[in-house]
Amino acid sequence: MPTTSSRRAAVASTPTAPAAPAAKRDRTHYLYIAVIVAVILGITVGLVAPDFAVELKPIGTGFVNLIKMMISPIIFCTIVLGIGSVRKAAKVGAVGGIALGYFLVMSLVALAIGLLVGNILDPGTGLQVTDAVKEAGQGQVSDEALPPVEFMLSIIPTTMVSAFTEGQVLQTLLIALLSGFALQAMGSAGQPVLRGVEHIQRLVFRILGMVMWLAPLGAFGAIAAVTGSAGLDALKSLAVLMLGFYVTCFLFVFIVLGTMLRIITGLNILTFFKYLGREFLLILSTSSSESALPRLIAKMEHLGVSKPVVGITVPTGYSFNLDGTMIYMTMASLYIADALGTPMAIGEQIPLLLFLLVASKGAAGVSGAGLATLAGGLQSHKPALVDGVGLIVGIDRFMSEARALTNFAGNAVATVLIGTWTKEIDNERVKRVLAGELPFDEKTLLDDDEAAVAEVPEQGGEKELVKA
């Protein structure tokens, strides 16, 4: 009969299953709770002490600028790694062509919806345009928006380095495309360079992760300044236009984009937006869709869209796929025309809006592009309406919230749609990510297997390298 000590020894010698590794705790959810609290405090300060709140604007501006300084290197690394790992250059050209075609179609759809709702609401009738309002409108005309030919020439940077130092997204995109194709042509000789770019990408995303901890402070400063400068009077007098614009953006996102996403990919837009919830909160608190651009790139790659599609679609979409801006310019133009007592017939509205569609591309990257482009476009096409731009200066920042959210939503959906059309998306991974089985790494913003690539057969029998 075994003794007690022998039984203890037997139990001690029995092999036990290794303990499961402790799951990494995501503490970043506290960060975004802090952002929500900061937004509430900012609104409160803006209403209670508006003069003091306006002085807080540099805090919000500083935070957005910190994120903007990361955009060029992130775009460069993403595109170079994406194109450099693809064997066929034609694949990249196909992605770019489909993206630009889609952007043009959706811009026209957004214009049409804004035109329909703007004519139904007719919100500008009966307003008084004072001399102060006229001066404010004329002051919004920007010299930064370029004619189409000059805009195309401006995409070429002075030097390869100046594309990064000047913060021009399209210039960075051009340099990245050239570098990616060059490394692709170099073959195995370009692999050390690609590995170096990958390490730089990891460094840049880690810095971005550190900057994000300042989000509550930036959100507080931005919201306080906006609330303090606009106040309740501006909101009350222009409530119809504001609410009409918000409703129009909502219908565009959830009916137009939501229907396309469901039909083409089978995804539910609410589930998809839940995955991007933190990015929407960041945009809402800073009034800038650019603040979420680096995170959108990282999240779309994590979702399962290939690097070439993400690297080309997201940066070009931020310049050419501005759905919210299209709706804004449409409704604002009709509002101003009604307010000035010169309502436009449909035959006048359509040429003006098509002109603004082209003009908006020349203002890509201009700070406050919505209002500046509207004023500049009216100055060129219908100067008599520029005086009325001053009517919406007071609420432009509040309308920019919906404008930025709609632009971001449009580009996020576009990335998934174009990835589906070009067969450059891992549908199984998409399902797992949206189900929460593969959580996004908020610390590094990159997957551990980011460098892993696999050979995937194409329909023609050839193979190319894509992200695993």
C-alpha positions as CSV (number, residue, x, y, z in Angstrom):
1,M,0.0,0.0,0.0
2,P,1.6,3.3,-1.0
3,T,2.4,5.7,1.8
4,T,1.3,9.3,1.9
5,S,4.8,10.5,1.0
6,S,5.0,8.2,-2.0
7,R,1.6,9.4,-3.3
8,R,2.8,13.0,-3.0
9,A,5.9,12.1,-4.9
10,A,3.9,10.5,-7.7
11,V,1.6,13.6,-7.9
12,A,4.7,15.8,-8.1
13,S,6.3,13.8,-10.9
14,T,3.1,13.7,-13.0
15,P,3.5,16.0,-16.0
16,T,1.2,19.0,-16.0
17,A,-0.1,21.0,-18.9
18,P,1.8,24.3,-19.4
19,A,0.0,27.3,-18.1
20,A,-1.6,29.3,-20.8
21,P,0.2,32.6,-21.6
22,A,-1.4,35.6,-20.0
23,A,-3.4,37.5,-22.5
24,K,-2.1,41.0,-23.2
25,R,-4.3,43.6,-21.5
26,D,-5.5,46.4,-23.7
27,R,-5.3,49.5,-21.6
28,T,-5.9,51.8,-24.5
29,H,-9.7,51.6,-23.9
30,Y,-9.0,53.9,-20.9
31,L,-7.5,56.3,-23.3
32,Y,-10.6,56.6,-25.4
33,I,-12.8,56.9,-22.3
34,A,-10.6,59.8,-21.4
35,V,-11.2,61.3,-24.9
36,I,-15.0,61.1,-24.3
37,V,-14.6,62.8,-20.9
38,A,-12.3,65.5,-22.5
39,V,-14.9,66.2,-25.2
40,I,-17.6,66.8,-22.6
41,L,-15.4,69.0,-20.6
42,G,-14.3,70.9,-23.7
43,I,-18.0,71.6,-24.6
44,T,-18.7,72.7,-21.1
45,V,-15.7,75.1,-21.0
46,G,-16.6,76.5,-24.4
47,L,-20.2,77.4,-23.3
48,V,-19.2,78.7,-19.8
49,A,-16.1,80.6,-20.6
50,P,-16.0,81.1,-24.4
51,D,-13.2,83.7,-24.5
52,F,-10.9,81.4,-22.4
53,A,-11.9,78.4,-24.6
54,V,-10.9,80.1,-27.8
55,E,-7.4,80.5,-26.3
56,L,-7.1,76.7,-26.0
57,K,-7.2,76.2,-29.8
58,P,-3.3,75.7,-30.1
59,I,-3.7,72.6,-27.9
60,G,-5.9,70.9,-30.4
61,T,-3.9,72.2,-33.4
62,G,-0.7,70.9,-31.8
63,F,-2.1,67.4,-31.4
64,V,-3.4,67.2,-35.0
65,N,0.0,68.5,-36.2
66,L,1.8,65.8,-34.3
67,I,-0.3,63.2,-36.1
68,K,0.1,64.9,-39.5
69,M,3.9,64.7,-39.2
70,M,3.6,60.9,-39.2
71,I,1.4,60.7,-42.3
72,S,4.1,61.1,-45.0
73,P,6.5,58.4,-43.6
74,I,3.6,56.0,-43.0
75,I,2.3,56.4,-46.6
76,F,5.8,56.0,-48.0
77,C,6.6,52.8,-46.1
78,T,3.2,51.3,-46.8
79,I,3.3,51.8,-50.5
80,V,6.9,50.9,-50.9
81,L,6.4,47.6,-49.0
82,G,3.2,46.9,-50.9
83,I,4.5,47.5,-54.4
84,G,7.9,46.1,-53.7
85,S,6.4,42.7,-52.7
86,V,4.2,42.4,-55.8
87,R,5.7,40.7,-58.9
88,K,3.4,42.2,-61.5
89,A,3.3,46.0,-61.9
90,A,0.1,45.8,-63.8
91,K,-1.7,44.8,-60.6
92,V,-0.8,48.1,-59.0
93,G,-2.0,50.0,-62.1
94,A,-5.3,48.1,-62.0
95,V,-5.9,49.1,-58.4
96,G,-5.2,52.7,-59.1
97,G,-7.5,52.8,-62.1
98,I,-10.4,51.2,-60.3
99,A,-9.9,53.5,-57.3
100,L,-10.0,56.7,-59.4
101,G,-13.0,55.5,-61.3
102,Y,-14.8,54.6,-58.1
103,F,-13.9,58.0,-56.5
104,L,-15.4,59.9,-59.5
105,V,-18.6,58.0,-59.4
106,M,-19.1,58.4,-55.7
107,S,-18.3,62.1,-55.8
108,L,-21.1,62.5,-58.4
109,V,-23.5,60.4,-56.2
110,A,-22.7,62.6,-53.2
111,L,-23.3,65.8,-55.3
112,A,-26.7,64.4,-56.5
113,I,-27.9,63.6,-52.9
114,G,-26.8,67.0,-51.6
115,L,-28.6,68.6,-54.6
116,L,-31.8,66.7,-53.8
117,V,-31.9,67.4,-50.1
118,G,-30.8,71.0,-50.5
119,N,-33.6,71.8,-52.9
120,I,-36.1,70.1,-50.6
121,L,-35.0,71.9,-47.4
122,D,-34.6,75.4,-48.9
123,P,-33.1,76.7,-45.6
124,G,-31.5,80.0,-46.6
125,T,-34.6,82.1,-47.4
126,G,-35.1,85.2,-45.4
127,L,-31.6,85.7,-43.9
128,Q,-30.0,89.1,-43.8
129,V,-26.5,89.6,-45.3
130,T,-24.7,92.5,-43.5
131,D,-21.5,94.2,-44.5
132,A,-19.6,92.2,-41.8
133,V,-20.9,89.0,-43.3
134,K,-19.8,90.0,-46.7
135,E,-16.3,90.8,-45.5
136,A,-16.2,87.4,-43.7
137,G,-17.2,85.7,-46.9
138,Q,-14.6,87.5,-49.0
139,G,-11.9,86.6,-46.4
140,Q,-12.5,82.9,-47.0
141,V,-11.3,83.0,-50.6
142,S,-8.0,81.1,-50.6
143,D,-5.1,81.4,-53.1
144,E,-4.0,77.9,-52.2
145,A,-6.5,76.1,-54.4
146,L,-4.9,75.6,-57.8
147,P,-6.4,75.2,-61.3
148,P,-6.3,71.6,-62.6
149,V,-3.1,71.9,-64.7
150,E,-1.2,73.7,-62.0
151,F,-2.5,71.2,-59.5
152,M,-1.2,68.3,-61.5
153,L,2.2,70.0,-61.8
154,S,2.2,70.6,-58.0
155,I,2.2,66.8,-57.4
156,I,5.9,66.7,-58.6
157,P,8.1,67.7,-55.6
158,T,11.1,69.9,-55.9
159,T,13.3,67.1,-54.5
160,M,12.7,63.6,-53.3
161,V,13.1,64.8,-49.7
162,S,10.9,67.9,-50.0
163,A,7.9,65.6,-50.4
164,F,8.3,64.7,-46.7
165,T,9.4,68.0,-45.4
166,E,6.5,69.9,-46.9
167,G,3.9,67.4,-45.8
168,Q,2.3,67.0,-49.3
169,V,0.4,63.7,-49.4
170,L,0.2,63.4,-53.2
171,Q,3.9,64.3,-53.5
172,T,4.8,61.6,-51.0
173,L,2.5,59.2,-52.9
174,L,4.4,59.9,-56.2
175,I,7.8,59.3,-54.6
176,A,6.6,56.1,-52.9
177,L,5.2,54.7,-56.2
178,L,8.4,55.4,-58.0
179,S,10.5,53.8,-55.2
180,G,8.2,50.8,-55.0
181,F,8.4,50.1,-58.7
182,A,12.2,50.6,-58.7
183,L,12.6,48.1,-55.9
184,Q,10.2,45.7,-57.7
185,A,12.5,45.9,-60.8
186,M,15.6,45.3,-58.7
187,G,14.3,41.9,-57.6
188,S,16.4,40.1,-54.9
189,A,18.8,43.0,-54.8
190,G,16.0,45.2,-53.4
191,Q,15.2,42.9,-50.5
192,P,17.6,44.5,-48.0
193,V,16.1,47.9,-48.8
194,L,12.5,46.5,-48.2
195,R,13.6,45.0,-44.9
196,G,15.0,48.4,-43.9
197,V,11.8,50.2,-44.9
198,E,9.8,47.6,-42.8
199,H,11.9,48.5,-39.7
200,I,11.3,52.2,-40.3
201,Q,7.6,51.5,-40.6
202,R,7.6,49.8,-37.2
203,L,9.4,52.7,-35.7
204,V,7.0,55.2,-37.2
205,F,3.9,53.3,-36.0
206,R,5.4,52.9,-32.5
207,I,5.9,56.7,-32.4
208,L,2.3,57.2,-33.5
209,G,1.1,54.9,-30.7
210,M,2.9,57.1,-28.2
211,V,1.5,60.3,-29.7
212,M,-2.1,58.9,-29.3
213,W,-1.8,59.1,-25.6
214,L,-2.1,62.9,-26.0
215,A,-5.5,62.4,-27.7
216,P,-7.6,63.5,-24.6
217,L,-5.6,66.8,-24.3
218,G,-6.0,67.5,-28.0
219,A,-9.7,66.7,-28.0
220,F,-10.3,69.0,-25.0
221,G,-8.5,71.9,-26.7
222,A,-10.1,71.4,-30.1
223,I,-13.7,71.0,-28.9
224,A,-13.4,73.9,-26.4
225,A,-12.1,76.3,-29.0
226,V,-14.9,75.3,-31.6
227,T,-17.7,75.7,-29.0
228,G,-16.3,78.9,-27.6
229,S,-15.9,80.6,-31.0
230,A,-19.3,79.5,-32.5
231,G,-21.5,79.7,-29.4
232,L,-25.2,78.9,-29.2
233,D,-26.4,81.9,-31.3
234,A,-24.7,80.6,-34.5
235,L,-26.0,77.1,-33.9
236,K,-29.6,78.3,-33.4
237,S,-29.7,80.6,-36.5
238,L,-28.3,78.0,-38.8
239,A,-29.8,74.9,-37.2
240,V,-31.8,73.9,-40.3
241,L,-28.7,73.9,-42.5
242,M,-26.7,72.0,-39.9
243,L,-29.3,69.4,-39.2
244,G,-30.0,69.0,-42.9
245,F,-26.4,68.4,-43.7
246,Y,-26.0,65.9,-40.9
247,V,-29.1,64.0,-42.0
248,T,-27.8,64.0,-45.6
249,C,-24.4,62.6,-44.6
250,F,-26.1,60.0,-42.5
251,L,-28.3,58.8,-45.4
252,F,-25.3,58.7,-47.7
253,V,-23.2,56.7,-45.4
254,F,-25.8,54.2,-44.1
255,I,-28.0,53.8,-47.2
256,V,-25.6,54.3,-50.2
257,L,-22.3,53.1,-48.7
258,G,-24.0,50.5,-46.4
259,T,-26.0,49.0,-49.3
260,M,-22.9,48.8,-51.5
261,L,-20.8,47.2,-48.7
262,R,-23.6,44.6,-48.1
263,I,-24.1,43.7,-51.7
264,I,-20.5,43.6,-52.8
265,T,-18.8,42.2,-49.7
266,G,-21.6,40.8,-47.6
267,L,-20.4,42.9,-44.6
268,N,-22.7,44.8,-42.2
269,I,-21.7,48.4,-42.1
270,L,-22.5,48.7,-38.4
271,T,-20.1,45.8,-37.6
272,F,-17.5,47.4,-39.9
273,F,-17.8,50.8,-38.2
274,K,-17.7,49.2,-34.8
275,Y,-14.2,48.0,-35.7
276,L,-13.3,51.6,-36.6
277,G,-15.0,53.1,-33.6
278,R,-11.9,54.6,-32.0
279,E,-11.0,56.3,-35.3
280,F,-14.5,57.9,-35.6
281,L,-14.1,59.2,-32.0
282,L,-10.7,60.7,-32.8
283,I,-12.1,62.5,-35.8
284,L,-15.2,63.7,-33.9
285,S,-12.9,65.2,-31.2
286,T,-10.4,66.8,-33.5
287,S,-12.7,67.8,-36.5
288,S,-10.0,66.4,-38.8
289,S,-10.2,63.1,-40.8
290,E,-6.4,63.4,-41.3
291,S,-5.9,62.6,-37.6
292,A,-7.2,59.0,-38.3
293,L,-5.4,58.5,-41.7
294,P,-2.4,56.5,-40.2
295,R,-4.6,54.4,-38.1
296,L,-6.9,53.7,-41.1
297,I,-3.9,52.3,-43.0
298,A,-2.9,50.1,-40.1
299,K,-6.4,48.8,-39.5
300,M,-7.2,48.1,-43.1
301,E,-4.0,46.0,-43.4
302,H,-4.9,44.2,-40.2
303,L,-8.4,43.6,-41.5
304,G,-7.0,41.6,-44.4
305,V,-6.7,44.1,-47.3
306,S,-3.4,43.8,-49.2
307,K,-0.7,46.4,-48.8
308,P,-0.9,47.6,-52.4
309,V,-4.6,48.3,-52.2
310,V,-4.4,50.0,-48.8
311,G,-1.3,52.0,-49.8
312,I,-2.9,53.3,-53.0
313,T,-6.6,53.6,-52.1
314,V,-6.3,55.4,-48.7
315,P,-3.9,58.2,-49.6
316,T,-5.5,59.0,-52.9
317,G,-8.9,58.7,-51.4
318,Y,-8.0,61.4,-48.9
319,S,-7.5,63.8,-51.8
320,F,-10.0,62.6,-54.4
321,N,-12.8,60.7,-52.5
322,L,-14.2,63.5,-50.4
323,D,-17.9,62.5,-50.2
324,G,-18.7,64.7,-47.2
325,T,-17.0,67.7,-48.8
326,M,-19.1,67.2,-52.0
327,I,-22.4,67.1,-50.0
328,Y,-21.2,70.2,-48.0
329,M,-20.4,72.3,-51.0
330,T,-23.7,71.4,-52.7
331,M,-25.9,72.3,-49.8
332,A,-23.9,75.4,-48.8
333,S,-24.1,76.7,-52.4
334,L,-27.9,76.4,-52.5
335,Y,-28.2,77.8,-49.0
336,I,-26.1,80.9,-49.9
337,A,-27.9,81.5,-53.1
338,D,-31.3,81.4,-51.3
339,A,-30.0,83.7,-48.5
340,L,-28.9,86.3,-51.0
341,G,-32.3,86.3,-52.7
342,T,-30.9,84.8,-55.9
343,P,-32.1,81.2,-55.9
344,M,-30.6,79.1,-58.7
345,A,-32.6,77.0,-61.1
346,I,-31.5,73.4,-61.7
347,G,-29.8,74.5,-65.0
348,E,-27.6,76.8,-63.0
349,Q,-27.0,74.5,-60.1
350,I,-25.5,71.5,-62.0
351,P,-22.7,73.5,-63.9
352,L,-21.7,75.2,-60.6
353,L,-21.5,71.9,-58.7
354,L,-19.6,70.1,-61.5
355,F,-17.1,73.1,-61.4
356,L,-16.8,72.7,-57.6
357,L,-16.2,69.0,-58.1
358,V,-13.2,69.7,-60.2
359,A,-12.1,72.7,-58.0
360,S,-12.1,70.5,-54.9
361,K,-9.4,68.3,-56.3
362,G,-7.1,71.3,-56.7
363,A,-7.6,72.1,-53.0
364,A,-6.4,68.7,-51.9
365,G,-4.3,69.1,-48.7
366,V,-5.4,72.8,-48.2
367,S,-6.1,73.4,-44.5
368,G,-9.9,73.9,-44.0
369,A,-10.4,72.8,-47.6
370,G,-14.2,72.7,-47.3
371,L,-14.8,76.4,-46.7
372,A,-11.8,77.6,-48.7
373,T,-12.7,75.5,-51.7
374,L,-16.3,76.6,-51.6
375,A,-15.3,80.3,-51.5
376,G,-12.6,79.9,-54.2
377,G,-15.0,78.0,-56.5
378,L,-17.8,80.5,-56.1
379,Q,-15.3,83.3,-56.7
380,S,-14.3,81.7,-60.0
381,H,-17.7,80.5,-61.2
382,K,-20.3,82.8,-59.6
383,P,-18.6,85.7,-57.8
384,A,-21.9,87.2,-56.6
385,L,-22.4,84.4,-54.1
386,V,-19.0,84.8,-52.3
387,D,-20.5,87.5,-50.0
388,G,-22.8,84.8,-48.6
389,V,-20.0,82.5,-47.5
390,G,-19.7,84.6,-44.4
391,L,-23.1,83.3,-43.3
392,I,-21.8,79.8,-42.6
393,V,-18.3,80.7,-41.2
394,G,-19.7,80.5,-37.7
395,I,-20.9,76.9,-37.9
396,D,-18.3,75.6,-40.4
397,R,-16.3,73.9,-37.8
398,F,-19.4,72.0,-36.5
399,M,-20.3,71.0,-40.1
400,S,-16.7,69.9,-40.5
401,E,-17.4,67.2,-38.0
402,A,-19.9,65.5,-40.2
403,R,-17.8,66.3,-43.3
404,A,-14.7,64.6,-41.8
405,L,-16.6,61.6,-40.6
406,T,-18.3,61.1,-43.9
407,N,-15.0,61.4,-45.8
408,F,-13.4,58.9,-43.5
409,A,-16.3,56.4,-43.8
410,G,-16.2,56.7,-47.6
411,N,-12.5,56.0,-47.8
412,A,-12.8,53.0,-45.3
413,V,-15.6,51.5,-47.4
414,A,-13.7,52.2,-50.6
415,T,-10.7,50.3,-49.4
416,V,-12.7,47.1,-48.7
417,L,-14.7,47.4,-51.9
418,I,-11.6,47.9,-54.1
419,G,-9.8,45.1,-52.3
420,T,-12.8,42.8,-53.1
421,W,-13.0,43.9,-56.8
422,T,-9.2,43.2,-57.2
423,K,-9.3,40.0,-55.2
424,E,-6.7,41.5,-52.8
425,I,-8.5,40.8,-49.6
426,D,-8.5,37.8,-47.2
427,N,-12.2,37.3,-46.6
428,E,-11.7,34.7,-43.9
429,R,-9.4,37.1,-42.0
430,V,-12.0,39.9,-42.4
431,K,-14.6,37.7,-40.7
432,R,-12.3,36.8,-37.8
433,V,-11.2,40.4,-37.2
434,L,-14.7,41.8,-37.2
435,A,-15.8,38.9,-34.9
436,G,-13.1,40.0,-32.4
437,E,-11.0,36.8,-32.8
438,L,-7.9,38.7,-34.1
439,P,-7.7,42.0,-32.0
440,F,-5.8,45.0,-33.4
441,D,-2.6,45.7,-31.5
442,E,-3.1,49.2,-30.2
443,K,0.5,49.4,-28.9
444,T,2.4,48.8,-32.2
445,L,-0.4,49.3,-34.7
446,L,1.2,46.4,-36.6
447,D,0.8,42.6,-36.6
448,D,3.6,40.4,-35.4
449,D,3.7,38.6,-38.7
450,E,3.7,41.8,-40.7
451,A,6.8,40.8,-42.7
452,A,5.4,37.4,-43.6
453,V,4.4,36.9,-47.2
454,A,2.9,34.0,-49.0
455,E,2.6,33.0,-52.6
456,V,-1.0,33.1,-53.8
457,P,-1.9,31.8,-57.2
458,E,-3.7,34.2,-59.6
459,Q,-6.4,33.2,-62.0
460,G,-3.8,33.1,-64.8
461,G,-1.7,30.6,-63.1
462,E,1.1,33.1,-62.2
463,K,2.0,33.9,-58.6
464,E,2.7,37.1,-56.8
465,L,3.7,38.0,-53.3
466,V,1.1,39.4,-51.0
467,K,0.7,39.8,-47.3
468,A,-0.1,36.6,-45.4
